[in-house]
Amino acid sequence: MAPDVITTRKGKRMTVHDTRVIRPVIRWMAILLYRWQGWTVEGEAPTEAKCVIIAAPHTSNWDFFYTLCLSFIFKLKPTIMMKHDWFFWPVGPMLKWLGAVPIDRSKANNVVAQSIAAFTARDALMLVVPPSGTRGKVVRWKTGFYHIAWGARVPILLGFLDYEKKAGGFGPAFTPTGDIHRDMPEIRHFYRTVTGKHPHLMAADPAEDMPDALSSEPSRQPSPLQL
């Protein structure tokens, strides 16, 4: 069983993606599972050392499984934001070992500012953020992923899972301009034909720049999010 916190000699948290033996084995398992399920992989592996990856649409717990498979297939080392409710014993330590980090959206805890600080402190970071914020029914996307990317000056990679086509992968990288009202429609346009596992739970309206726990301005200098 994976311990709650695994560190390397340099003091950084170690995940399954850092292992030399387990990772290649799981990668081949992921490839075989994708093929067995009839899924295909689309797009190219990201080349950016630092980026925010959209995980959309998010309507099912199966999204984490297929996203994790994609990370192994593309040989990535992602940090995946997940609702903190999932991080109970013994599931929590295992999720952290798989690269997930708990996020409590009920508290204004400066997640955006902490994430930006983490990008600044690291040489490489691929942060996966589900813009819907939940697998339940949503009216519009949350905009925390955009504020993180713009604040850290990193590109946004358009990751997707299309259950109708049984295809997962990456679209083009998008460079935010800082004008969220102009950029968001362009980002959403890419997902217009992407179907989630439960389409009735997908956001129907364009995302709006609404204040929430993921887009609040920090009141003090934040410390890096523990990624």
Backbone hydrogen bonds, N-H to C=O, Kabsch-Sander energy under -0.5 kcal/mol:
donor,donor_aa,acceptor,acceptor_aa,energy
8,T,12,K,-2.4
11,G,8,T,-1.7
14,M,6,I,-5.1
16,V,97,W,-3.2
18,D,15,T,-2.1
19,T,16,V,-1.3
25,V,21,V,-1.1
26,I,22,I,-2.6
27,R,23,R,-2.2
28,W,24,P,-1.8
29,M,25,V,-1.8
30,A,26,I,-2.7
31,I,27,R,-2.3
32,L,28,W,-2.3
33,L,29,M,-2.5
34,Y,30,A,-2.4
35,R,31,I,-2.1
36,W,32,L,-2.7
37,Q,33,L,-2.3
38,G,35,R,-0.9
39,W,34,Y,-2.9
40,T,166,K,-2.1
42,E,168,G,-2.3
51,C,125,L,-2.3
52,V,155,P,-2.4
53,I,51,C,-0.5
53,I,127,L,-3.2
54,I,52,V,-0.6
54,I,157,L,-2.8
55,A,129,V,-1.8
56,A,54,I,-0.7
56,A,159,G,-1.1
59,T,57,P,-0.7
63,D,60,S,-1.4
64,F,61,N,-1.0
65,F,61,N,-0.8
66,Y,62,W,-2.4
67,T,63,D,-2.5
68,L,64,F,-2.6
69,C,65,F,-2.2
70,L,66,Y,-2.1
71,S,67,T,-2.0
72,F,68,L,-1.6
73,I,69,C,-2.6
74,F,70,L,-2.8
75,K,72,F,-0.8
76,L,71,S,-3.3
79,T,126,M,-2.9
80,I,78,P,-0.5
80,I,99,G,-2.3
81,M,79,T,-0.6
81,M,128,V,-2.6
82,M,101,V,-2.4
84,H,103,I,-1.9
86,W,83,K,-1.8
87,F,84,H,-1.8
88,F,86,W,-1.5
91,V,88,F,-0.7
92,G,88,F,-3.6
94,M,90,P,-1.0
95,L,91,V,-2.6
96,K,92,G,-2.3
97,W,93,P,-1.9
98,L,94,M,-1.5
99,G,96,K,-1.3
100,A,95,L,-2.7
101,V,80,I,-2.5
103,I,82,M,-2.6
105,R,103,I,-0.8
107,K,104,D,-1.0
109,N,107,K,-2.1
111,V,213,A,-0.7
114,Q,110,N,-2.7
115,S,111,V,-2.4
116,I,112,V,-2.3
117,A,113,A,-2.1
118,A,114,Q,-1.9
119,F,115,S,-2.1
120,T,116,I,-2.1
121,A,117,A,-2.0
122,R,118,A,-1.0
125,L,49,A,-2.0
126,M,77,K,-0.6
127,L,51,C,-2.3
127,L,125,L,-0.6
128,V,79,T,-3.2
128,V,126,M,-0.6
129,V,53,I,-2.8
129,V,127,L,-0.6
133,G,130,P,-1.5
138,V,201,L,-1.1
142,K,131,P,-3.7
147,H,143,T,-2.0
148,I,144,G,-2.4
149,A,145,F,-2.2
150,W,146,Y,-2.8
151,G,147,H,-2.4
152,A,148,I,-2.3
153,R,149,A,-0.9
154,V,149,A,-2.3
156,I,174,F,-3.4
157,L,52,V,-3.0
157,L,155,P,-0.5
158,L,172,P,-1.1
159,G,54,I,-1.0
159,G,157,L,-1.4
160,F,169,G,-2.2
161,L,56,A,-1.2
162,D,167,A,-3.3
163,Y,161,L,-0.8
163,Y,195,T,-2.6
164,E,195,T,-0.6
166,K,162,D,-1.2
167,A,162,D,-2.0
168,G,40,T,-2.1
169,G,160,F,-2.0
170,F,42,E,-1.5
171,G,158,L,-2.8
174,F,156,I,-3.4
180,I,178,G,-1.1
182,R,179,D,-1.0
183,D,179,D,-2.6
184,M,180,I,-2.5
186,E,182,R,-0.7
187,I,183,D,-2.0
188,R,184,M,-2.9
189,H,185,P,-1.8
190,F,186,E,-0.9
190,F,187,I,-0.8
191,Y,187,I,-0.6
191,Y,188,R,-0.8
192,R,189,H,-1.3
193,T,190,F,-0.5
194,V,191,Y,-1.2
201,L,198,H,-2.3
202,M,199,P,-1.6
205,D,139,V,-1.8
208,E,141,W,-0.6
210,M,208,E,-2.0
215,S,212,D,-1.7
216,S,212,D,-0.5
225,L,114,Q,-1.9
227,L,225,L,-1.9
